[in-house]
Amino acid sequence: MARTGPYPPAPRLEHPGIRVAAVVAGFHQDLSQKLLDGARQRLQEAGLPAAQLEDHWVPGAFELPLAAWSMAHRKRYAAVIAIGVVIRGETAHFDHICSATATGLMRVNLETGVPCTFGVLTCENREQAEARAGGDKGNAGIDAADAAIVMVNMLADSR
């Protein structure tokens, strides 16, 4: 679902001493960079110092789950933000990549207990992706950062 209005204020990070990892798919690198920039800015607005977000680039969306799993198992990060862009082509490849990426990232959440948020655009065409990577439909990196903050705050209270 695309954002239809302005963003609310960033949720406040209750534990600003944490570290966050962003795993970023390099395919459609220009769009992924815009998503990462949105996440980075939003995390700073929430109270995370810039040096406490580390980005790790991988070839494409299919590699995001393994990268996220690796970051979660390092016990260094309170959350992992997965960022990338998948644009439908002429074959079923799109469906397989989107499904594998979403399922893999969900498994990282459930198997590690480290929040792994989904900032992966799955679009029909480049125009849709551009609209959701800082265009007129918002920036999915901001949404993924907000989700990470909320989950880190919630889980910190339960540990």
N, C-alpha and C positions, 0 to 999 in steps of 0.2 A: 504494500500500500504506500502510495506517495504522500508526503507531507503536504497539507493544504494550507497551512497557516504558519505564522512565525514560531520559532522554537521557544519553549518556556526557558526560564533561567536554568543554568546547569545545576544538577544536584550537587550538594556540597560533599566532598570527600571527607569522611570522618576520621580517616587515618592517613594523613598526607605523607607519612614516611614510607609508604609502600612503593613497590616497583611494578610497572605494567609492561608487558611485552606485546608488540604488534607484529603479527606475521602477515606479510604482504605479498600477494601474488604479482609477479612481474609482467605477466601477459596483460596487455592494455595498460602499460606502465604509467602513462600520463593520467589516466583516470584513477588508477590505484593511488597515485601520489596525491591527487586531490582528496580522496577519501582519507588517506593518512593525515594530511594536513588538517582536515576537519576534526578528526579524532584528537590530534595533538592539541589543537587550539581549545577544544572543549575540555580536555583533561586539565589543561592549565587553568581554565576558568573555574573548574571544580576544586582547584587547590593542589594539583599534582605538579611538583616542580618539573621543568622541562627535561632535566637530566635523568629523571626517573621513568621515562618512557623510552624503551629500546625497541627499534624496529629491525626486523629480520626478514629479508627478501628471499622468496623462493620462486621457482620458474613459473608456476601457474596455480590455479585453484585446487587442482587435484593433490598438490603437495601441501596444502594448508593444514589438513588434519595431522599429518605426521609432525610438521613443524610446531603446531600448537601443542601436541602431545609432549614433544621434547621440551618445550618451554615450561609446561605445567609440571613435568617431572623434575625439573631443576630445583624446585622448592625455593626459587628466588623471586618469583612473581606472584602477586596477589590475584592477577587476572591476565588473560590473553585476549587480545582483540584480533580477530581474523578479518582481513581486508582483501578484496579482490573484485574482479569483474569477469563475468562470463556472458558472452553475447551469442545468441542463437545463430547457427550457420545453416548449411543445407542438409546436414546429416543428423542422426540421432546422438551424436557425440555430446551435444549440449545437455541432453537429458541425463546421460550417464554421469557427466562431470558434476552437474548441479546436485544430483542425488547423492553421489559419493561424498562430495564436499560437505553437504548439510549433515548427512548421517555421521560422517567421521568427526565433525566438530562437536556434534551432540555427544558422541561417545567420550570425547575428551572431558566434557563437563561431568558426565556421570561416573567415569572411571577414575578421575583424579580428584574431583571435588574442587577444582580450580575453575572459576568462571571463565568460559570461553565464549565470547560474544560474536555474533554473525554480522559482519559488515561486508558481505559479499553480494554484489549486485548480480542478479540473474535476469537479463533483459533480452527483449526481442531484437533490438537494434541499437546502434551506437547512440542515436538521439535520445533514447530512453535512459541509457547509461549516463550520458552527459547531464541530463536533467536531474539525475539523482546523485551526481558526484559534484555538487556545488552549484547546480543550475536551478531552474525554477521549481523543482520538486524537492529541494533540500540537499542534504549531504548525509548519506548513510553512515559515513564515518562518525558523525556526531551522534547518531542514534546508537551505534555500537559502543561508543565511549560512555554515553549515559547509562546504557545497560550494564557495562562493567562497573561503573561507580555504584549503582544501586545494589548490584550483587555483592560486591566487596563489602559494602556497609552492612548488608544483611547477614552475610556469612561471618563477618568479624564478631557480630553480636551473638552468634550461636556457638562460637568456639571457646 
